Amino acid sequence: MIARALVLLVAIVASASAFTVQTSPCRRTFLSMSADNKALEQQLKSDPQLDDADRAVVLECDDTECAQLECIQDSRGNWNCEGGLEGDRPDTQKTVLMSSNKDD
């Protein structure tokens, strides 16, 4: 009886870990703004919904996959983003998913 319960427990744990997404500890940071990143920064600066925002979550997609960027606006109004698709991808589309307003 105990052996059967132990086998069932191991099966549940194994199936749960099989469907768990492993995230990479390395995240690409956009510290040097390339032409594509400058276009994203300009899009974030010109979006009227982000006038009072200091954070934004952006979805970056190409024709095969999507990845999430987390962008934070510094005190000078510059947006710094982390995450996104790996490598050089010329034809990506970026969509602002959500933003949070500055605290007063």
C-alpha positions as CSV (number, residue, x, y, z in Angstrom):
1,M,0.0,0.0,0.0
2,I,2.8,2.5,0.9
3,A,4.8,1.4,-2.1
4,R,1.8,2.1,-4.4
5,A,1.4,5.5,-2.9
6,L,5.1,6.3,-3.3
7,V,5.0,5.2,-6.9
8,L,1.9,7.4,-7.5
9,L,3.7,10.4,-5.8
10,V,6.8,9.9,-7.9
11,A,4.6,9.8,-11.1
12,I,2.9,13.0,-10.2
13,V,6.1,14.8,-9.5
14,A,7.7,13.6,-12.7
15,S,4.8,14.6,-14.8
16,A,4.6,18.1,-13.2
17,S,8.3,18.7,-13.8
18,A,8.0,17.5,-17.4
19,F,5.6,20.3,-18.1
20,T,7.5,23.0,-16.2
21,V,9.1,25.7,-18.3
22,Q,12.8,26.1,-17.5
23,T,13.9,29.8,-17.8
24,S,17.3,30.8,-18.6
25,P,19.3,32.7,-15.9
26,C,20.8,34.8,-18.7
27,R,18.8,37.7,-20.0
28,R,19.8,39.9,-22.9
29,T,19.9,43.6,-21.9
30,F,19.5,46.4,-24.4
31,L,22.0,48.8,-22.9
32,S,23.4,49.8,-26.3
33,M,20.5,51.1,-28.4
34,S,20.6,49.7,-31.9
35,A,18.5,51.2,-34.7
36,D,15.6,48.7,-33.8
37,N,15.9,49.5,-30.1
38,K,15.9,53.2,-30.8
39,A,12.7,52.7,-32.8
40,L,11.2,50.9,-29.8
41,E,12.3,53.7,-27.4
42,Q,10.8,56.3,-29.8
43,Q,7.5,54.3,-29.9
44,L,7.4,54.1,-26.1
45,K,8.1,57.9,-25.8
46,S,5.5,58.8,-28.3
47,D,2.7,56.5,-27.1
48,P,0.1,58.7,-25.4
49,Q,-1.0,55.8,-23.1
50,L,2.6,55.8,-21.6
51,D,2.8,59.5,-20.8
52,D,2.6,58.9,-17.1
53,A,4.1,55.4,-17.1
54,D,7.5,54.4,-15.7
55,R,7.2,50.7,-16.7
56,A,5.9,48.8,-19.7
57,V,5.7,45.2,-20.8
58,V,6.3,44.7,-24.5
59,L,5.7,41.6,-26.6
60,E,8.3,41.1,-29.4
61,C,7.4,38.7,-32.2
62,D,8.9,37.5,-35.4
63,D,7.4,35.0,-37.8
64,T,8.2,32.0,-35.6
65,E,8.2,33.0,-31.9
66,C,7.5,35.7,-29.4
67,A,9.3,37.0,-26.3
68,Q,8.6,39.5,-23.6
69,L,10.5,42.7,-22.9
70,E,10.4,44.6,-19.6
71,C,11.1,48.3,-20.0
72,I,11.7,50.8,-17.3
73,Q,11.8,54.6,-17.8
74,D,14.6,56.4,-16.0
75,S,14.5,59.9,-14.5
76,R,15.7,61.5,-17.8
77,G,12.8,59.9,-19.8
78,N,15.0,57.2,-21.4
79,W,13.6,53.7,-21.7
80,N,15.8,50.7,-20.8
81,C,14.6,47.3,-21.8
82,E,15.6,43.7,-20.8
83,G,14.5,40.5,-22.4
84,G,13.2,40.0,-25.9
85,L,14.2,37.6,-28.7
86,E,17.7,36.4,-28.9
87,G,20.0,37.3,-31.8
88,D,19.6,39.8,-34.7
89,R,16.0,39.7,-36.0
90,P,15.3,42.4,-38.5
91,D,11.5,41.8,-39.0
92,T,10.1,41.9,-35.5
93,Q,6.8,43.5,-34.3
94,K,6.6,45.0,-30.9
95,T,3.3,45.5,-29.0
96,V,2.9,47.2,-25.6
97,L,0.9,44.7,-23.5
98,M,0.6,46.8,-20.3
99,S,2.1,49.6,-18.4
100,S,2.2,50.9,-14.8
101,N,2.0,54.5,-13.8
102,K,4.5,56.5,-11.8
103,D,3.9,56.6,-8.1
104,D,3.3,60.1,-6.7
